Amino acid sequence: MGSINGYDALLVVSFGGPEKPEDVMPFLENVVRGRGVPRERLLEVEAHYQGFGGVSPINQQCRDLIAALDVDLPVYWGNRNWHPFLEDTVRRMKEDGVRKAAAFVTSAYSSYSSCRQYLDDIARARAAVPGAPEIVKLRAYHDHPGFVAAMADHTREALARLPEDARAQARLVFTAHSIPLSMARTAGPAGGAYEAQLRRTAELVTTQVDEGRAWDLVWQSRSGPPQVPWLEPDVCDHLEALHAEGVRSVVLVPIGFVSDHMEVIYDLDVEAATMADKLGMAFSRASTAGTHPRFVSMVAELLAEPEPAPCPAACCPAPVRPARRPD
C-alpha cells in the first residue's frame, strides 16, 4: 500500500441520498432523526424526490468524482445518511489494513452542518469500529484555485447560454444553503466564517469571470420553524426584488454546493426558474463543480498539503437542535 503525505488511503465523505423510490422516506427519516420535524414536512420533501423518480443524483455524482480522481491511494466512500454508510466504510478500511486516511468532504465551507457535523460523524464511525484507522479531515477549500476555477468556467458557460442581448447586464446571483443565524454567528473559530467564506468565493469567481459585473449572495433550501431566523434573502424573494429594480437577466451560481444534487435541481431548476419565468427574466443556472478537471485535481493538491491543524474545540459548535435538511 502506497502513501501520500503520511496517508495510505483517501476517504470521500458525503451526505448520501436515495437511489430508488422506496428508499426516499427511510432516507429522510435518517436525515431528520431527533429533530422533531413534522410528518407533513417529510411528505412534502418526499414528493420532491418522487417527482424525479425517487432518485437523488448525489450518490452517482460521488461515484463519478471518485472515478475521475487521479491519486495513488485506495479510495473509499462513506455517507452520513444513506448507503454506503460511513461506519460500514470505516469497518472495511480497518479490515483492509488502512492505518491513516485523509477525508475529503463534499462541502467546501465552515459551519456546524458543513464541517463540524462531518467531524462528529467521522468520530462516531471510528468509535464504533475497534482498531479503526486514524482519519484526518482535509481543510475547507472554498478559496482553493481549483474550486474557484471550476465555478468560474461553469459561470461563463451559463452566461453564454443566455440570449446574446441579455448577457452584458446579467446579474450573477450566488446561492448557498441557508442556515440559522445562530449557527452562522458561531461558524469558524471566531464566528461568521460561513458567510465570509462564501462571499470570498463569490468575489474570486466574479473576478475571474468579469471583475466589474454586479453580483449578490443569497440563500436557498431553508427549513425549520418560521420563528427561527435564518440567513436571508431567499433566492426566489431576491429575484422578485431584482425585477423590481429593473434587472431583467440573471445567472444563478450555486457556490454553496459541489454537485448538482436534489436541492440544486429542485430549488433552482424548478422553483427559481419558475419564478424567473413568471417575472419575464432571462435565466441561466451554472453547474456546480462536479467533475470539472480543476476540481478533481484539487483533491490531489489538498492531499499534498501539510496536515491541517485540528479545529479548536469551540469551533462551529452544535446548535441546540441541529438544523439539517435532505440533500
Buried (B, 14 or more C-beta within 10 A) or exposed (E): EEEBBEBBBBBBBBBBBBBEEEBBBEBBEBBBEEEEBEEEBBEEBBEBBBEEEBBBBBBBBBEBBBEBBEBEBBBBBBBBBBBBBBBBBBBBBBEEEBBBBBBBBBBBBBBBBBBBBBBBBBEEBBEEBEEBBEBBBBBBBBEBBBBBBBBBBBBBEBBEEBEEEBBEBBBBBBBBBBBBBBBBEBBBEEBEBBBBBBBBBBBBBBEBBBEEBEBBBBBBBBBBEEEBEBBEBBBBEBBBEBBEEEBBBBBBBBBBBBBBBBBBBBBBBEBBBEBBEEBEBBBBBBBBBBBBEBBBBBBBEBBEEEEEEEBEEEBBEEBEEBBBBBB
